[in-house]
Amino acid sequence: MADIQLDFSQADNTNSRIEDGTYEALIVSVGEDATKNGSEFMNFNLVIRNDIDQRFKNFHVWQRIFRSKTDDTYPMRWINQIAKNAQMENGKKYHSYKELMDDFWNRPVKVTVKNEKSEYNGKTYENTNIKNWAPTDFPNVQHKAKLENKDKDPFDKDNDTVDISNDDLPF
């Protein structure tokens, strides 16, 4: 029988909350979504960078920016605030919200988060909210995406490959 020893320094805290504080993060995606009631929003998905010595590496935090119900546009003051701190190009024009959202991807920022309680329809919720955006102190990003299957790197050239011929394709 093998000897087994617990080592809590190696515990995976993925179910715990990010503590209040300021973190170097990376905007890993931005897309549109909607609540159950149909309120549309732009959803920023950020990951706490793992190339910086900080707690909660690889944890995610989100920021929602809701469309205005009166004119069906996004409040540009919030988008401009995030874009400025993501060090995007001032004055750049976009032909669509999708084009704008795509330009946010993989941009480093520094965010301050706070855990807060809110009430809605008689239920209390715990939320981790982004309270402040700032430019990164570390623009040279070396963050490595966390792989779910640690045994296989999908970009490793020595992994098994799948050969597909034209006869295998339906078109």
ZAZALO-434523 format. One record per atom (N, C-alpha, C, O): residue in one letter; x, y, z. Coordinates in steps of 0.02 Angstrom, whole numbers, plus 50000, padded with zeros to 5 digits. Atoms other than C-alpha are relative to their C-alpha. Layout:
BEGIN
AXYZ
...
This chain:
BEGIN
M500424994150000
M500005000050000
M500455006250000
M500965006450034
A499604993950006
A500645017349956
A499885004650059
A499345004850088
D500074994949948
D500985030750085
D499685006249969
D499885008349914
I500354994150024
I499835045650063
I500065005450052
I499935004250111
Q499934994349954
Q500165062650139
Q499635006049972
Q499705007749914
L500364994050021
L499045077750133
L500485006050000
L500915006650044
D499614993850005
D499825094350078
D499535005449977
D499405006049917
F500514995050016
F498575108650086
F500265005749957
F499875009549928
S499734994850044
S499765120349993
S499864998349927
S499915002749884
Q500155002150069
Q499315110249838
Q499254999549988
Q499044997049936
A500725000550007
A497435111649865
A499765004449943
A500025009949932
D500304996350055
D496405117349717
D499415003850028
D498905000950047
N500524995849970
N495365131949778
N499515002749948
N499275008349956
T500434997450054
T494295133549621
T499295001350023
T498935004949989
N500684998749975
N492705133449725
N499975005850049
N499435007550072
S500014994449953
S493235147749837
S499945006549961
S500025006749900
R500094993450031
R492945166249803
R500665003749997
R501095002950040
I499444995350003
I494225178749746
I499915004950058
I499365007550068
E500044995249944
E494615189649896
E500005007149972
E500275008449918
D499984992950018
D494345208449889
D500735002049990
D501165000150029
G499324997850013
G495885216449813
G500105002249929
G499625002549890
T499824997850067
T496785222349658
T500434994649968
T500904992149998
Y499675005650034
Y497375209649529
Y500175001949928
Y499825005849896
E499824999650071
E498275209249363
E499594994649965
E499594988849986
A500445004650034
A497075201149240
A500085000649925
A500415005249900
L500005000150073
L496845197049057
L499284999249977
L498924994950001
I500675000650029
I495245199948959
I500044994149951
I500354994749898
V499955005950042
V495015182548885
V499434999449950
V499494995749901
S500544999950049
S493355185548798
S499515005550017
S499455007750075
V500544995249993
V491975198148771
V499464997949950
V499614996949891
G500555001950044
G490275193548701
G499355002750025
G499315005450080
E500674997849980
E488445197648706
E499614994150029
E499704988450007
D500425005149967
D487225188248816
D499375003550023
D499285009550013
A500624997149975
A485535190948896
A499784996450064
A499934990550073
T500285003049939
T484695188049064
T499394995849981
T499174995949924
K500625004050011
K483205176149082
K499425004549979
K498985002349942
N500544995450017
N482095191549067
N500125003649934
N499725007849913
G499884997150066
G482895196548901
G500415006449999
G500505009449946
S499584994049999
S483995211048959
S500684998249971
S501034993849997
E499375001650034
E485495210948842
E500585003750032
E500525009350056
F499404996949971
F487255214348903
F500624997649963
F500624992349932
M499335001850024
M489065214148848
M500354996950060
M500385000050114
N499715003749945
N489975201348955
N500764999549991
N501004996349945
F499275000350000
F491835203748991
F500214994350046
F500024994250105
N499745005549961
N492695187849050
N500755001150009
N501125001449961
L499304998849984
L494355190849138
L500274994250041
L499914991150079
V499665005149960
V495605178449209
V500575003550038
V500915007850011
I499444997449961
I496815182549349
I500644996849972
I500694990749968
R499405002350035
R498525181249268
R500434995550045
R500514996750104
N499575004649964
N499665166949317
N500755001449988
N501174997750014
D499304998250010
D501265175349257
D500225005550047
D500785008150041
I499864994949950
I501195187749401
I499954996650069
I499524992450079
D500035002849933
D501555183449583
D499425003150038
D499485008550067
Q500614997649967
Q499795185549653
Q499564994050017
Q499634988749987
R500465005449981
R498445175149735
R499454999449948
R499345003949907
F500585001450041
F496965167549642
F500164999749925
F499745001549883
K499815000950070
K497915164049481
K499504995449966
K499294990449996
N500455003950043
N496775157149343
N499275000550021
N498844997349989
F500704998949982
F495175162649433
F499705005049950
F500055009249923
H500364995650047
H493875171449326
H499575005150038
H499325003750093
V500464994949975
V492915187449359
V499675003149938
V499995003849886
W500384997550057
W491575195049247
W499745007050013
W499625009050071
Q500314993349997
Q490925212449209
Q499465000149947
Q499594998649888
R500554999350047
R489235215249129
R499865007449988
R499845011350035
I500224993250018
I488775231149036
I499354999249962
I499344996349908
F500665001050029
F486915231848998
F499845005149947
F500045010949952
R500264995550052
R486125239248842
R499475004550031
R499105002650077
S500524995449978
S485045254348870
S499334997749971
S499284996049912
K500665002050023
K483195249948859
K499675005549959
K499205004249921
T500324994450036
T482775267248791
T500245000649928
T499845002049883
D499764999150069
D483915267748638
D500394993949973
D500674994349919
D499705006350021
D484605249748627
D500755000649984
D501004997049940
T499284999350009
T486435255348637
T500344998550067
T500034998550120
Y499615000949939
Y487815251748761
Y500255006850024
Y500415011149983
P499754993649974
P488355265848876
P500755000749986
P501164997250017
M499304999350022
M489975271548794
M500465002450054
M501065001350050
R499554997749947
R490625279648952
R500334994150036
R500914994550055
W499715006049968
W490875262249028
W500474996449953
W501014994249973
I499585003450048
I491565254648870
I500655003949990
I501195000949986
N499404995950007
N492765269248849
N500454999550061
N501074999650054
Q499605000749939
Q493325267449030
Q500414993549997
Q501014993650012
I499645006450005
I493775249149002
I500525000349944
I501084998149953
A499544999750057
A494555252448831
A500615004250016
A501175002449998
K499444995749981
K495635266548900
K500494996250043
K501104996550032
N499575003749954
N496295255349039
N500294993649969
N500784991049994
A499725005650038
A496545240948917
A500495002549948
A500754998549908
Q499524996750044
Q497635253148821
Q499854998949926
Q500304997449886
M500215000450070
M496635252248661
M500125006849967
M500265011750001
E499854994050039
E496855265348524
E499445005250006
E498875003949986
N500484994649994
N495975281848563
N499795002349930
N500225003449887
G500254997650064
G494875287248417
G499884994649948
G499624996049894
K500105005450048
K494845270248332
K499254998949988
K498854999250034
K500705001150019
K493205266848238
K499874992749987
K500304989149960
Y500215006950010
Y492275250448234
Y499355000049961
Y498945004649968
H500605000450041
H490925244948113
H499434996250035
H498864996250011
S500515003849964
S490005234148240
S500224999050072
S500814999850088
Y499825001649931
Y489925229848424
Y500454993850001
Y500914993450042
K499595006150002
K490655212748379
K500735001849986
K501184999150018
E499324997950017
E492185220948300
E500335003350061
E500925002150075
L499744996849939
L492395231648457
L500164994850053
L500704994950083
M499895005149949
M492195216748573
M500604995749985
M500984993950030
D499425004150020
D493475206648475
D500665003550016
D501165000250030
D499384996349988
D494755220548499
D500205000050074
D500775001450091
F499845000449928
F494645218548689
F500384993650018
F500734993550069
W499745006649983
W495215200348684
W500765000350012
W501135003449975
N499305001049982
N496885196148767
N500365006550019
N500975007050010
R499694993749978
R497195213748833
R500094999750076
R499624997950112
P499895000049928
P497995215149005
P499735006350033
P499765011750004
V500264994549960
V497205226249138
V500144998550073
V500334992950091
K499975001049928
K497275228749325
K499305001750025
K499045007150010
V500684998849975
V495605227149414
V499984999350076
V500354995450106
T500145000549929
T495015229949591
T499324996750007
T498834999149979
V500635003649992
V493675217549645
V499775000350073
V500175001050119
K500304999849933
K492495217649794
K499424995050001
K499024994849955
N500565004549991
N491315204249857
N499445003850035
N499545006850088
E500574996349974
E489595211549887
E499374995849997
E499324991249956
K500655003350000
K487855205549927
K499505004549966
K499535010649971
S500544996250032
S486355210649825
S499364996050009
S499374990050020
E500665003249994
E484505206949835
E499615001149936
E499625006649907
Y500424999550059
Y483345203349690
Y499434995050008
Y499544989050019
N500605004249993
N481565196549700
N500014996050065
N499814990150066
G500015003249935
G481785192449884
G500574995150013
G500594992150067
K499435004549991
K483385182249859
K500635004250009
K500705009549978
T499364996749989
T485105187349921
T500544996349961
T500584990249963
Y499465002850041
Y486585184649805
Y500675002850022
Y500725008550044
E499324997749987
E488455185549834
E500345000849932
E500364996149892
N499694998550064
N489365193849689
N500705002550010
N500855006150058
T499334997150002
T491175197349651
T499995005249944
T499965003449886
N500084994550048
N491105214349566
N500665003649987
N501075004550033
I499434995950017
I492435224049474
I499815007250018
I499335009949991
K500154993349976
K492485240949560
K500445005349966
K500255011249965
N499554995150032
N493955249049467
N500414996449947
N500634990749956
W499575002350054
W494905246649305
W500605004749998
W500535010750007
A499394996050007
A496715252649283
A500454996649948
A500374990749934
P499525003150046
P498115250049157
P500454995050038
P500604996050097
T499565005049970
T499205234849190
T500675003050019
T500905007849988
D499314998349983
D500865236849277
D500494995349965
D501104996449967
F499585005150031
F501505221849178
F499754998649928
F499404993749917
P500275000850068
P501155224048990
P500284994149961
P499994992149911
N499715005850034
N502295209548939
N499664993750026
N499894990750074
V500415005649977
V501005195548956
V500344993449984
V500514992049927
Q499725006750007
Q501705178148986
Q499514994850028
Q499704989150041
H500525004449972
H500075170549052
H499934993849957
H499934994249895
K500115006450034
K499835152249007
K499304997650017
K499124997150075
A500685002449988
A498065146048984
A500024993450038
A500434989050023
K500045006149960
K497615132749111
K499654994749959
K499094995749936
L500295005550039
L497305116249023
L499584995650046
L499804993850100
E500435004349960
E495865105749086
E500294992950003
E500274989750056
N499695006650002
N496725089649032
N500765001050004
N501085002349953
K499304998449989
K498455091749106
K500474994849968
K501064996249959
D499585005250029
D499085075449028
D500155001349927
D500664998949902
K499914998850071
K498905081748849
K499955007349985
K499465010650004
D500014993150024
D499345098548777
D499754999849928
D500064996649886
P500285000550067
P498245101048623
P500455003249947
P500355002049887
F499554996850047
F499625111448543
F500674996449995
F501124998749959
D499395003950002
D500975098448572
D500034996049935
D499584992149921
K499955003350065
K501575092248402
K500084992450006
K499974988949957
D499915007249991
D501925074948476
D499354996550021
D499354990450028
N500645003149983
N500095072148523
N499754995849941
N499974996749884
D500315003950053
D499085059448425
D499645004849953
D499335009649974
T500344995950049
T498435066948264
T499434996049968
T499434989949969
V500565003150034
V496835063448171
V500075001849926
V500105007749908
D499964998850072
D496965061347983
D499295000249972
D498894995649985
I500664999250031
I495445067447887
I500115001149926
I500485005649906
S499944999150071
S495295065247701
S499375003549974
S498885004350010
N500584996650030
N494115074247582
N499394995449999
N498824997850001
D500575004850001
D493045058247577
D499644999950067
D499064997850069
D500315000049934
D492705060347764
D499555006050011
D499155006150058
L500384993849991
L491945077647742
L499334999849964
L499284997349908
P500675000250031
P490085080047707
P499905005349947
P499365005649917
F500104994650049
F490365094847591
F500544999949947
F500535004049902
